[in-house]
Amino acid sequence: MSIKPGLHGLLSALAALTLVAGAAACGAQGGDHRVTVAFWGWAPGYPEAVARYNATHPGIRVEYTTVAPGSQGGYEAVQASVKDGKAPCLVQMGYESLPSFASDGLVQPISDEVLGTRVYYSETAWQQATVAGEIYGFPVDVGPMALYYRSDLYAQYGLEPQRTWQDFATDAARLHQAAPTRFLTAFTPDDPWWFAGLAAQAGGSWFDVKGRSWQVDTADPNSARFTAYWQSLLDKGLAKSETAFGDGLFEDLQNGTLAAFPGPVWFSSLLAQKSPAASGKWAVAPMPRWTAGDTASGFDGGSATALLKGCAAARPALDFANWLSSDRDSLQILVDRAGIYPAAVTADTLPALNRPDPYFGNQPIFGVFRDGLGRTNWTWGPVMTDTSKALSTELGKAVTTRTPLKSALQTVRDRTVAAMRGKNIEVSAR
């Protein structure tokens, strides 16, 4: 999911941000004469990776602070810290949020500083870290999606991993008829990134640029087709509505109420942690396709290490960011602890990405996600914080009140357009 190049002038607040001295909190000299780099993030494994770096790099000390996940308050804390002049140098940032921070002038472009390292990361990852032709962070991971399924339940009810979404709907009906307390899958209306990833897999396109004007349509034809599909599953009682990442979801994944779930690579770690009694019963297969032979899998998540405005230790900060995303010890930690799929092109040889996983019946699951890697034409908009909040709110209301999901997406479009105009970004609804 990348931002198309050539959008200069469209993000109203993109300024000529340079790597110069700023807030002392971003790069103070410590008492031991080491450069100190402050870094905020939330993913599992980050503290251990930072500790490894500090133990092997005596000239730089990275101070890591765990904050709430971005959409759960972390980004608001980052925004406040920059405005108060107390920001860290570096922050973990989902690709979907980079355009919003770039349009507000809160992150610094680093295109010139990463020229010598581009070859070490996939071009898809660099695309996702790019806004208006400028790179805004070292890519850490990508979030290809696949189908998690209960191999024991599939065998019990004579199912096979579905190759198309049409097959998926047919099997959803078969399973629910055979076992009325079971559902083939869940729908999580409060997870905007999961929803967007599925829309992207269906060929959806919410944002585009014509001339100097952004165009917004969260209910474009392909997104409408995808939305109508899930509307049908919900209306027929074939998909269970669940709170994303809630205890209820993982309980149902563990006890067999749910037999499958489309999710990103990093969901494997959460599933193993929060549904431990189902160990050995889960497996991973490629995502169902909208048309036979299609290769699109969708993306959900993935992040970069972004350099915030005002960092006074930009060079050592970027050196650490590059190390975090490319060092084999660091990547081993992040794969083991967070279940990420690294953006580094050398990651395919990591033992952690190739060994059998006991939780998934000794299946080496990362090979499935590797096959799902690929380019996408998806474009994130410049006010995704507002878009994501509207998406979670309106989809949740639609499920609760049994109103059309399509209407919810139209409301999301209207609120996104209003937010963009509020920032003086030229925009029109498609």
DRENNUNU-324253 format. One record per atom (N, C-alpha, C): z, x, y; residue in one letter. Coordinates in steps of 0.02 Angstrom, whole numbers, plus 32768, in hexadecimal, padded with zeros to 4 digits. Example, Ala and Ser with C-alpha at 12.3 -4.5 7.8 and 13.67 -1.06 7.14 Angstrom:
818682947EE4a/818682677F1Fa/818682947F5Ba/816282827F90s/816582AC7FCBs/818A82858002s/
***
This chain:
8000802B7FC5m/800080008000m/8000802D803Em/7FCA8034805Es/7FC480658092s/7FB0804480D3s/7FBF80678108i/7FAA8051814Bi/7F66806F8159i/7F378047816Dk/7EF480608179k/7EF3809081B4k/7ECD80C881AFp/7EC880F681E7p/7EA080D78220p/7EA680F7825Ag/7E7E80E18292g/7E9B80A882B9g/7EDD809E82B5l/7EFC806782D9l/7F1F807E8318l/7F0C80B88332h/7F2D80D2836Eh/7F2880A083A7h/7F5E809783CAg/7F5F80698402g/7F75802483F0g/7F75801483AFl/7F887FD1839Al/7FD37FCB8391l/7FF480018380l/803D8000837Cl/8056801283C1l/806F7FE183E4s/807A7FE9842Cs/80AA8021843Es/80D9802F8413a/810C80618426a/810080A58406a/80C880B083E4l/80BB80F283C9l/80AF81228403l/80DA81528409a/80D481808441a/80C881C78427a/80C081F58455a/80B6823B8441a/80F9825A8431a/8115824683FAl/8155826183E4l/814B82A783C9l/817482D783DEt/816C831C83C9t/81AB833583A9t/81A3836B8384l/81DC8386835Fl/820283B6838El/822A839A83BAv/825083C283EAv/829983B283E4v/82C183D98405a/830983CF8401a/831D838D8420a/8351836F8402g/8368832F841Ag/83B28328840Dg/83C482F583E7a/840A82E783DBa/842B831E83B2a/8465833483C8a/8488836A83A5a/849B8356835Fa/84A783158354a/84BC82FE8312a/8487830B82DEa/8448831682F3c/8412831E82C2c/840A836582AAc/8427839682CDg/841B83DA82B7g/844C840B82D3g/848A83FB82D2a/84BD842882EEa/84C5846582C3a/84DA849B82E1q/84EC84D782BCq/853384D082A2q/853C84D88260g/857E84D28243g/85A8850F8251g/85E8850B8240g/86168542824Bg/8603857F8222g/85DF857781EAd/85CA85AF81C2d/858485C781D5d/856D85B28210h/852D85C6822Ch/84F185AD8205h/84FC857C81DAr/84C4855C81B9r/84AB852181E4r/846A851581E0v/844F84DA8201v/8465849D81D9v/847D846A81FCt/8492842C81DCt/845F83F681E9t/844A83D581B4v/8419839F81B8v/8439835F819Dv/843F832C81C6a/845C82EC81B0a/842582C18190a/843682A08159f/8406827A8132f/8428823B8119f/840882018126w/842281C0810Fw/83F381A480DAw/8412818680A7g/83EA81668073g/8416813B8047g/83FA811F8013w/842080F17FE8w/840E80F57F9Ew/83D981177F8Ca/83C381167F47a/83F2813E7F1Aa/83FD81287EDCp/8423814F7EADp/840281937EA3p/842A81C67E99g/841082097E8Eg/840982337ECCg/840582137F07y/83FF823A7F44y/843B82687F51y/847982507F48p/84B1827E7F54p/84AF82BB7F26p/849C82B17EE7e/849A82E97EB8e/8461831A7ECBe/842882FE7EE0a/83F183297EF5a/840483527F33a/842583337F62v/843B83577F9Ev/846C838E7F8Bv/849A83807F5Ea/84CB83B37F48a/84A783EE7F29a/847383E07F02r/844C84157EE3r/842A843F7F19r/840F84207F4By/83EE84447F81y/842084717FA6y/845984557FB7n/848B847C7FDCn/84A384B87FB4n/84A584B27F72a/84BD84E97F48a/848A85217F42a/844B85117F51t/841685437F47t/83F485587F88t/840A853E7FC1h/83ED854F8001h/8424855F8033h/843B859C8033p/847585AF805Dp/846985AA80A8p/842B85A980BEg/841F85A88106g/841F85628125g/841D852E80FBi/841984EA8114i/844C84C080EFi/846E84958113r/849E846780F4r/848984208105r/847B83F880D2v/846883B380DBv/84A6838880D2v/84B683608104e/84EE83318101e/84D382EC80F1e/84E082D580B5y/84C58295809Fy/84F7825D80A8y/84E0822680C3t/850981EA80CCt/84E881AF80A9t/850D818E807Ct/84F38153805Bt/84FB81168087t/84C580F48095v/84C680B880BEv/84AD807E8094v/84B3804280AFa/849A8007808Ba/844F800C8083a/84337FF1804Dp/83EA7FF18047p/83CA7FD68087p/838F7FEF8096g/836F7FE080D7g/83707F9880EBg/83577F6C80C0s/83527F2580D2s/83957F0280D1s/83C97F2380B8q/840C7F0680B5q/843A7F2180EAq/841E7F3D811Fg/84457F558157g/843B7F9E8168g/841D7FC4813Bg/8413800B8148g/83E480188182g/83AD7FF28185y/837E7FFD81BBy/839B7FEA81FFy/83C37FB68200e/83E37FA38240e/84127FDB8257e/84357FFA8228a/84628031823Aa/8439806C8254a/8400807A8237v/83D580B0824Ev/83BB80A28294v/83A4806582A0q/838B805382E2q/83C1805C8317q/83FD80468308a/8434804D8337a/844580968344a/844280BF830Fs/845481068317s/8423812B8343s/83E2811A833Ev/83B1813A8368v/83BB812783B1v/83C780E783BDk/83D080D08401k/841080EC8420k/844280FA83F6d/84818116840Fd/848081628414d/8449818183FEg/844581CA83FFg/846F81EA83C9g/847F81C68394k/84A981E0835Ek/848781DD831Ak/844581E1831Ca/841F81D882DEa/8420821782B3a/841A820E8272p/841082498246p/83CA82648251p/83BC829E8235c/837882B98239c/834A8293820Bc/8362828481CFl/83388267819Bl/835482258182l/832781F9816Bv/833D81BA814Dv/830D81A78115v/8329818D80E0q/8300816F80ACq/82E2812F80C8q/82A0812680C0m/828080EB80DDm/824880D280B0m/824C8092809Eg/821780748077g/81D68075809Dg/819F807D8079y/815D80808099y/8150804280C3y/8169800880ACe/815B7FCA80CFe/817B7FC88114e/81AE7FF18120s/81D37FF0815Fs/81BB80268190s/81948056817Al/817D808B81A6l/8157807081E3l/8129803F81DBp/810580268216p/81338009824Bp/81677FE68236s/81957FC88267s/81B97FFF828Es/81D18032826Bf/81F48068828Df/81C5809282B8f/8186809982A1a/815580BD82C9a/814480978309a/813B80558303s/8129802E833Es/8161802D8371s/819F8037835Ad/81D880398388d/81E7808083A0d/81C080B1838Ag/81C980F683A0g/820881168385g/82208102834Bl/825F811B8330l/8255815382FDl/8218815B82E3v/820A819282B5v/81D481BF82D2v/81D481FE82BDq/81A6822F82D9q/816C823D82AAq/8130824282C4p/80F78254829Ap/80FB829D8285p/80E882AB8247i/80EF82EF822Di/80AD8307820Ei/807582EA8221s/803582FA8203s/802683458204s/80308365823Ed/802083AC8243d/804F83D78218d/808C83C18211e/80BD83E881EDe/80B683E581A0e/808F83B58187v/808983AE813Ev/804483C38125v/801B83E0814Fl/7FD783F2813Al/7FD7841F80FDl/8006844E80FAg/8007847D80C2g/802584618082g/803F84248085t/805F8407804At/803B83CA802Et/800583B5804Er/7FE483778039r/7FCD83797FF0r/7FB883B47FDBv/7F9D83BB7F98v/7FD183AE7F61v/801183B17F73y/804683AB7F41y/805983627F33y/803C83337F59y/804D82EC7F50y/800D82C37F49y/8013828B7F28s/7FD882617F1Ds/7FC082457F60s/7F7E823B7F64e/7F6282207FA1e/7F7A81D87FACe/7F8681B47F76t/7FA181707F7Ct/7FE481717FA0t/800E81A27F8Ea/805081A77FAEa/804981B87FF8a/801C81E68009w/801381F7804Fw/7FF981BA8076w/7FCE81938058q/7FB581578079q/7FEE8128808Aq/801E8122805Cq/805580F48068q/8085810D809Dq/8085814E80A9a/80B0816B80DDa/808B81738120a/805181548125t/8027815C8161t/8025811C818At/802B812481CBv/802780ED81FBv/7FF781018233v/7FC480DA823Da/7F9480E78274a/7F7A812E8271a/7F6C81478235g/7F508188822Dg/7F8181C28230g/7FC181B3823Ce/7FF581E78240e/802481E08204e/8039821981E8i/8069821981B1i/80AF821881CEi/80DA81EE81B1y/811D81E581CCy/815481F58199y/8145821B8166g/817B822E8139g/815F824E80FAg/8189827780D9f/817682938099f/817F825D8064f/814A824D803Ep/8150821A800Bp/817D82317FD2p/81AB82077FBEv/81D982177F86v/81BF81F87F45v/81AF81B87F48d/819C81967F0Ad/816C815D7F1Ad/814F81427EE5v/812481087EEAv/814080D37EBAv/812D80947EC5g/814C805E7E9Fg/811C80337E77g/80F580517E49p/80C880277E21p/80EF7FF47DF8p/80D07FBA7DEDm/80F17F847DC9m/80D57F7F7D82m/80FD7F617D56a/80E97F547D11a/81107F177CF9a/81037F037CBCl/81257EC97C9Fl/815C7EE07C70l/819A7ED17C83y/81D37EDC7C56y/81D77E9F7C28y/81DD7EAB7BE7y/81E07E717BB9y/82107E807B7Fy/822F7E4B7B67r/825C7E507B2Er/82347E517AEEr/82307E8C7ACFs/82087E927A92s/82237E677A5As/82667E5E7A58d/82827E347A22d/826F7DEB7A2Ad/82707DD27A68l/825D7D8C7A74l/82127D817A6Dl/81EC7DB17A82y/81A37DAB7A7Ay/81927DA77A2Fy/81B37DD07A07a/81A77DCE79BFa/81BF7D8C79A1a/81F97D7579B8q/82167D37799Cq/81E97CFB79A9q/81C97CF979E4y/81A17CBE79F6y/81567CCC79F0y/81437D0279D1g/80FC7D1079C5g/80D47D1F7A03g/80F37D407A33l/80D17D517A71l/80BE7D9B7A71l/808C7DAB7A99e/80787DF07AA6e/80767DFB7AF1e/807F7E397B08p/807A7E457B50p/80397E287B6Cp/803F7E007B9Fq/80057DDA7BB7q/7FD67E067BDFq/7F957E007BD1r/7F647E297BF4r/7F4F7E0A7C36r/7F537DC87C3Bt/7F417DA67C7At/7F797D777C8Et/7F787D647CCEw/7FAA7D347CE6w/7F9E7CEF7CC9w/7F617CE07CB7q/7F547CA07C95q/7F777C9F7C51q/7F727CD67C2Dd/7F967CDC7BEDd/7FE17CD67BF8d/7FF97CF37C2Ef/80407CF27C3Ef/80587CAA7C48f/80327C827C6Da/80457C3C7C79a/80437C147C38a/80117C217C0Et/800D7BFF7BCEt/804A7C0E7BA3t/805D7C4D7BA0d/80977C617B78d/80D97C497B96d/80DB7C427BD8a/81177C277BF8a/81237BE07BE0a/80ED7BB97BDAa/80F47B757BC2a/81067B737B78a/80E87B9E7B50r/80F67BA17B08r/813F7BB27AFCr/81587BE57B1El/819D7BFB7B14l/81CF7BC47B28l/81C37BA67B62h/81F37B757B7Bh/81F37B367B50h/81BA7B267B33q/81B77AED7B05q/81DD7AFD7AC5q/81D57B3A7AACa/81F77B4D7A6Ea/82427B577A78a/82557B6F7AB4a/829B7B7D7AC2a/82AA7B677B0Aa/82BD7B277B14p/82C57B0C7B58p/82F87B317B84p/83257B587B66t/83567B7D7B8Ft/833C7BC17BA3t/83017BD37B8Br/82E57C147B9Cr/82AA7C0B7BCCr/829E7C3F7BF4f/82657C407C22f/82417C827C18f/82007C827C1Fl/81DC7CC07C18l/81EE7CF17C4Fl/81F87CD77C8Ct/82057D047CC3t/822D7CE27CFBt/823A7D097D2Fa/82607CF17D69a/82377CF97DA8a/82487CD17DDBf/822B7CD77E1Df/82647CE67E4Df/825E7D1D7E74t/82947D327EA1t/827E7D2A7EEAt/82897CF07F07p/826E7CE27F4Ap/828D7D0C7F82p/82C77D297F75d/82E87D507FAAd/82D57D997FAAd/82A57DAD7F81d/828E7DF27F7Fd/82487DF67F9Cd/82417E047FDDp/81FF7E047FFDp/81D17E397FE3p/81EC7E737FCFw/81C07EAA7FBAw/81A47E9C7F74w/81CB7E7D7F49w/81B17E687F07w/81787E367F10w/81837E067F3Df/81507DD37F4Af/81117DF27F66f/811A7E207F96a/80E07E417FB4a/80BB7E6C7F81a/80E07E8D7F54g/80BF7EB57F21g/80947E8C7EF3g/80AC7E517EE0l/80847E247EB6l/80487E087EDCl/80527DFA7F1Da/801A7DE27F46a/7FE47E187F4Ba/7FFA7E567F54a/7FCA7E8E7F59a/7FA37E967F18a/7FC67E8E7EDEq/7FA37E947E9Fq/7F6D7E5F7E98q/7F797E257EB5a/7F497DEE7EB2a/7F0F7DF77EE3a/7F117E2D7F0Ag/7EDD7E397F3Bg/7EEC7E1D7F80g/7F2B7E0A7F8Bg/7F3E7DEF7FCCg/7F377E228004g/7F2D7E088040s/7F267E33807Bs/7F467E0F80B6s/7F817E2480C9w/7FA67E0180FDw/7F977E1B8143w/7F857E5A8149f/7F7B7E79818Bf/7F387E9D818Df/7F177E9881C5d/7ED87EBB81D0d/7ED17EC7821Bd/7EA07EF0822Dv/7E957EFF8273v/7E4B7EF58284v/7E3E7ED182B8k/7DFA7EC882D2k/7DFA7EDF831Ak/7DD47F158326g/7DD57F31836Ag/7E1A7F4C8379g/7E397F3083ADr/7E7D7F4683BFr/7EB17F1183AFr/7E9E7EE08387s/7ECC7EA98379s/7EDE7EA6832Fs/7F1F7E9F8323w/7F377E9382DFw/7F267E4A82CCw/7F147E41828Dq/7F0B7DFE8272q/7F3E7DF48239q/7F5C7DB98238v/7F927DAB8209v/7F817D6B81E3v/7F877D6F81A1d/7F7F7D338177d/7FA37D3E8135d/7FE07D258131t/80067D2C80F3t/7FF27CF880C0t/7FC37CCD80D0a/7FAB7C9A80A1a/7F607CA18098a/7F477CE08095d/7F007CEB8089d/7EED7CD18044d/7EAC7CCA8034p/7E987CAA7FF5p/7EB77CC87FB6p/7EBA7D0A7FB0n/7ED77D287F74n/7F237D1E7F71n/7F437D217FABs/7F8B7D137FACs/7F987CCA7F9Cs/7F6C7C9F7FB3a/7F737C577FA5a/7F6C7C4A7F5Aa/7F3E7C6D7F3Ar/7F357C667EF2r/7F737C7D7ECCr/7F8D7CB67EE0f/7FCA7CD07EC1f/80057CA27ECDf/800B7C877F0At/80427C5A7F1At/803D7C197EF3t/80017BFE7EEDa/7FF77BC17EC7a/80097BCA7E7Da/7FFC7C067E63y/800D7C157E1Dy/80597C0F7E12y/807F7C307E3Dw/80C87C2D7E35w/80E47BE97E47w/80C27BC67E75q/80D67B827E85q/80D17B577E46q/809B7B607E20s/80927B397DE3s/80C87B497DAFs/80D87B887DA7l/810D7B9A7D77l/81507B7B7D8Bl/815F7B7C7DCBl/819E7B5F7DE3l/819E7B137DDBl/81677AF47DEEd/81637AAA7DEBd/81697A917DA3d/81507AB87D74k/81527AA47D2Ek/81927ABB7D0Ak/81BE7ADC7D30g/81FC7AF47D12g/81F27B2D7CE2g/81BE7B557CEBl/81AE7B8B7CBDl/81C57BCF7CD6l/81DD7BD27D13a/81FA7C0F7D2Fa/823D7BFD7D4Ea/826E7C267D43k/82B17C197D5Dk/82BB7C3D7D9Fk/82D17C197DD2s/82DF7C397E13s/83207C607E0Ds/831E7C9F7E21e/83587CCB7E1De/83617CF17E5Fe/839E7D047E6Et/83AC7D307EA7t/839A7D777E93t/83717D977EBCa/835C7DDC7EADa/83987E0A7EA7a/839B7E307E71f/83CF7E627E65f/84147E447E5Ef/84197E027E57g/845A7DE27E4Fg/84737DE67E08g/84B47DDA7E00d/84D27DDD7DBDd/84B17DAA7D8Ed/849E7D707DA9g/847F7D3D7D7Fg/843E7D547D61g/84167D777D88l/83D67D907D6Fl/83E17DC07D35l/840D7DF07D3Ff/84177E227D0Af/843A7E057CCDf/84647DD37CD8e/84837DB17C9Fe/844D7D8E7C75e/841E7D6D7C97d/83E97D4A7C73d/83B87D7A7C52d/83AE7DB37C71l/83847DE67C51l/83A77E037C14l/83E77E037C15q/840E7E1F7BDEq/84167DEE7BA4q/84237DAE7BB4n/84327D7F7B7En/83F57D5B7B62n/83BA7D6A7B7Dg/837E7D4D7B61g/83677D0C7B81g/83897CF77BB6t/83707CBD7BDAt/832B7CCB7BF7t/83217D097C0Cl/82E07D1F7C25l/82C17D507BF4l/82817D467BE5a/82607D717BB3a/82347DA67BD3a/82277DA27C13a/81FB7DD37C34a/82087DD17C7Fa/81F47E087CA0f/81FA7E0B7CE9f/81CB7E3F7D04f/819E7E2E7D32p/81737E607D52p/819B7E867D86p/819E7EC77D7Fg/81C67EEE7DAEg/81AD7F357DB6g/81C77F597DE7p/81B27F9D7DF5p/81D37FCF7DC6p/81BB800C7DC9v/81D380417D9Dv/821E804C7DA4v/8238804A7DE2w/827F80587DECw/82AC80217DD2w/82907FE77DC2f/82B87FB07DA6f/82D27FC37D60f/82B27FF27D3Fs/82C880067CFCs/830F80217CFDs/832080467D31s/836380627D37s/8397802B7D42s/83867FFA7D6El/83B47FC37D7Bl/83BE7F987D3Cl/83887F8C7D17l/838C7F637CDBl/83BB7F847CA8l/83B37FC47C9Fa/83DD7FE77C6Ea/84277FE77C84a/84337FEC7CC5q/84787FEF7CDEq/84997FAA7CDCq/84747F767CECk/84937F357CF6k/848A7F047CBCk/84617F177C8Cs/84597EEE7C4Fs/84617F1A7C12s/84997F3D7C0Cp/84A07F707BD8p/849E7F547B91p/84B57F167B87a/84B77EFA7B44a/84727EEC7B27a/843F7EEF7B51a/83FB7EE37B39a/83D77F247B28a/83FB7F5A7B24s/83DD7F9B7B15s/83B67F987AD3s/837A7FB47AD4g/834F7FB57A9Ag/83247F787A92g/832F7F457ABCk/830A7F067AB6k/82D17F007AE9k/82D27F2A7B1Cw/829F7F257B50w/82677F577B45w/822D7F467B5Da/81F27F727B5Ba/81CB7F667B9Ca/81997F907BA7v/81717F8D7BE4v/81277F8B7BD2v/81027F607BF2a/80BA7F597BE8a/80977F567C2Ba/80567F637C2Ep/80327F5C7C6Ep/80397F157C8Ap/80347F117CCCm/80377ECF7CECm/7FFE7EA37CD5m/800A7E627CCCp/7FD27E347CC0p/7FA17E397CFBp/7F617E2F7CEDr/7F2E7E357D20r/7F157DF07D34r/7EFA7DEC7D70w/7EDE7DAC7D87w/7E9A7DA07D68w/7E767DD57D58t/7E377DCE7D34t/7E357E047CFEt/7E197DF57CC6a/7E167E267C8Fa/7DF17E647CA7a/7E0D7E9E7C97g/7DEF7EDD7CABg/7E057EF87CEDg/7E287ECF7D14d/7E437EE67D55d/7E797F1B7D48d/7E7F7F4B7D76t/7EB07F807D6Ct/7EEA7F7F7D9Et/7EEA7F4F7DCCa/7F1F7F4C7DFFa/7F627F3A7DDFa/7F967F607DF0s/7FD87F527DD4s/800A7F3B7E09s/7FFD7F497E49g/802C7F377E7Dg/805F7F6E7E88g/807B7F707EC4f/80AE7FA17ED5f/80EA7F7D7EF3f/81257F937EE1d/81627F787EFFd/81917FB27F0Bd/819A7FC37F4Ag/81C87FF97F5Ag/81A4803C7F62g/81CA80707F5Ag/81B280B27F6Bg/81C980C37FB2g/81DA81027FBCs/81F581137FFEs/81E181598012s/81EC81678051a/81E181A9806Ea/822281C1808Fa/82258201809Bt/825C821D80C3t/824082278109t/825681FD8138a/823A81FC817Ca/8264822481ACa/8243824281DCl/826482698211l/826F823D824Dl/82AE82348261l/82BF82078297l/82B8822982DBl/82AD8200830Dk/82A782178352k/82E7823B8367k/82DF82748388g/8318829983A2g/833282CF8375g/831482DB833Bc/832D830E830Ec/83258353832Dc/835B837A832Ea/835B83BC834Ca/835083F38318a/834883E082DAa/833D841282A4a/830383FA827Aa/82CB83ED829Aa/829283CF8277a/827883FB823Fa/8271843C824Br/825384678218r/827E846A81D9r/82BE847A81DEp/82E7847981A0p/82EC84348181p/82EC840081ABa/82EF83BC8190a/82B183AD8166a/827683C1817El/823983B58158l/823683E2811Al/8251841E811Fd/8253844980E4d/827C842880ADd/82B5840A80C0f/82DD83E7808Ef/82B883AA8073f/82988384809Fa/82758348808Aa/823F83598056a/821B83908063n/81E983A78033n/820983BB7FF1n/824083DE7FF5w/826483F37FB7w/827B83B67F8Fw/829783857FB2l/82B083497F8Fl/827983287F67l/823C83277F81s/820583047F61s/81DD832D7F30s/81E9836F7F2Es/81BD839A7F05s/81E283C77ED4s/822183D87EE2d/824684057EB6d/825283E37E73d/824784077E3Cr/824D83E97DFAr/829483D37DEAr/82C683FA7E00d/830B83E67DF4d/831B83A67E1Ad/830483A27E58s/830F83667E80s/82EE832A7E60s/82AF83317E4Al/828B82F97E2Cl/82AA82E37DEAl/82C383147DC3q/82E583017D85q/832182D57D94q/834782E77DC7i/838282C07DDAi/836D827A7DF0i/833B82757E1Al/832682347E35l/830882077E00l/82E382247DD1v/82C781FC7D9Bv/82FF81E47D6Ev/832E82107D5Cd/836581FE7D30d/839281C97D4Fd/83A381D17D8Fr/83D581A77DAFr/83B781687DCEr/837C816D7DEAa/835F81347E0Fa/832281167DEEa/830781357DBAg/82CE81197D97g/828E81197DC1g/828881487DF0i/824D81497E1Bi/821181667DF6i/81D681587E11y/819A817D7DFDy/818781AA7E38y/818E81EC7E30p/818582197E68p/813F82187E85p/813B82277EC6a/80FA822C7EE7a/80DA82707EDAa/810082A27EC6a/80E682E57EBAa/80B582E47E7Fa/807C83067E88v/804983057E54v/805E832D7E17v/808E835A7E1Et/80A583827DE5t/80DA835E7DBBt/80ED83217DD0a/812482FF7DAFa/811382E97D68a/80D382E27D58d/80C082C87D16d/80DB82F27CDDd/80EA83317CEAt/8103835D7CB5t/814F835D7CB0t/817083377CDAl/81B983367CD7l/81D083197C94l/820083387C73p/821A831C7C35p/823382D47C3Dp/825282C67C76a/826E82837C80a/8239824C7C81a/81FB825E7C91l/81C5822D7C94l/81A082257C51l/81B1824E7C22n/818B824E7BE3n/81B682447BA4n/81F782417BACr/8221823A7B71r/822B81F07B5Er/823681E27B1Fp/8245819E7B09p/828581857B2Ap/828681457B3Ad/82C181277B5Ad/82E380F87B29d/832081097B13p/834280DF7AE1p/834B80967AF8p/8356808B7B39y/836080477B50y/8321801D7B43y/82E7803C7B47f/82A880197B3Df/828C80277AF8f/82B780287AC6g/82A280317A81g/827E80737A75g/829580A77A9An/827780EA7A95n/822F80ED7AADn/821B80BD7AD5q/81D980BF7AF3q/81DA80EF7B2Fq/81A9811D7B36p/81A481467B73p/8183811C7BAAp/81AC80F57BCDi/819380C07BF9i/816C80DA7C35i/817981177C4Df/8158812D7C8Af/810D81357C81f/80F6813C7C43g/80AE813F7C37g/808C80FF7C4Bg/80AE80C67C42v/809180857C56v/808980837CA2v/80BC809A7CC5f/80B980997D0Ef/808780CC7D28f/808181057D05r/804F81377D18r/800981187D17r/7FFB80F07CE4d/7FBA80D07CDFd/7FAF809C7D15d/7FE680857D34g/7FE080527D68g/7FD9806F7DADg/7FDA80B17DB3l/7FD280D07DF5l/7F8A80C97E0Cl/7F8280C07E4Cg/7F3E80BA7E67g/7F3F80A87EB0g/7F0680AB7ECEr/7F00809A7F15r/7F02804F7F20r/7F14803C7F5Ct/7F147FF57F6Et/7EFF7FEE7FB7t/7EE37FB67FC8n/7ECD7FAA800Cn/7F017F848035n/7F3C7F7A8018w/7F717F56803Aw/7F867F79807Aw/7F917F5480AEt/7FA77F6E80EFt/7FE87F4C8103t/801B7F738114w/805A7F57812Ew/80527F4B8179w/80737F188191g/80707F0781D8g/80A47F2D8201g/80A17F298243p/80CD7F50826Ep/81117F31827Bp/811F7EF58260v/81627ED7826Av/817C7EBD8227v/81797EE981F4m/818B7ED381B1m/81D57EBF81ABm/81FF7ED981D6t/82457EC381D5t/82497E7881E3t/82237E618215d/82227E198224d/81FD7DF281EEd/81C67E0E81D6t/819F7DEC81A2t/81C87DE38163t/81EB7E17814Es/82117E148110s/824B7DE38115s/826C7DE1814Ek/82A37DB18157k/82897D6A8154k/82517D5E8175a/82337D1A8174a/821D7D08812Da/82027D39810Al/81EA7D2C80C6l/82247D198098l/825A7D3F809As/82947D2F8070s/82B17CEA8081s/82B87CDD80C1t/82D57C9D80D6t/82A97C6280C3t/82697C6680D1e/823D7C2D80C7e/822E7C21807De/82257C568056l/821B7C4C800Fl/82597C2F7FEEl/82937C468003g/82D27C2A7FE8g/82D97BE17FF8g/82C87BCE8036k/82CB7B878049k/829A7B5E8020k/825E7B788015a/822B7B537FF0a/82417B467FA9a/825F7B777F89v/82777B6E7F44v/82B17B3C7F42v/82DF7B427F72t/831A7B167F73t/83077ACE7F81t/82DA7AC47FB1t/82C87A807FC6t/828A7A657FA1t/826E7A8F7F75r/82327A7B7F4Er/81F87A697F7Dr/81F07A917FB0t/81B77A897FDCt/81847AC07FCCt/81457AB87FE1p/81117AE87FCCp/811D7B2F7FE3p/81137B5E7FB7l/81177BA47FC9l/80E27BB67FFDl/80A97B957FF9k/80737BA38028k/808A7B938070k/80AF7B5E8079s/80C87B4D80BCs/80F87B8280D4s/81207B9E80A6a/814E7BD380B9a/81277C1080D3a/80F07C2080B2l/80C97C5A80C7l/80A87C4E810Bl/80967C118119q/80797C01815Bq/80AE7C0A8192q/80EC7BF78182t/81237C0281B2t/812F7C4C81BCt/812C7C728186v/81357CBB818Bv/80FF7CD981B8v/80C17CC181B0r/808B7CD981DBr/809A7CCB8224r/80B07C8F8233d/80BE7C7C8279d/80F67CA68296d/812A7CB3826Er/81637CDB8288r/814F7D248290r/81237D3C8264t/810C7D81826Bt/80E37D8982AAt/80B67D5A82B6v/808D7D5D82F3v/80B97D5A8331v/80EC7D308331a/81197D2B836Aa/813E7D6D8375a/81557D8C833Fa/81797DCC8345a/814B7E038360a/810D7E03834Bm/80DE7E368363m/80D07E2B83ADm/80C67DED83C1r/80BA7DDF8408r/80F77DF08432r/81327DE88415g/816F7DFA8438g/81737E458447g/814D7E6D8420k/814B7EB5842Ck/810A7EC9844Fk/80E77E98846An/80A97EA3848Fn/80737EC38463n/80737EB28422i/803F7EC983F5i/80097E9383F4i/7FCB7EA58401e/7F957E758402e/7F897E5B83BCe/7F8B7E1B83B4v/7F897DFE8371v/7F6A7DB98373v/7F4D7DA6833As/7F337D628332s/7F3D7D4F82E9s/7F497D0F82DEa/7F4E7CF58299a/7F097CE8827Fa/7EFC7CFF8242r/7EBA7CF58224r/7EB07CAD8210r/
***
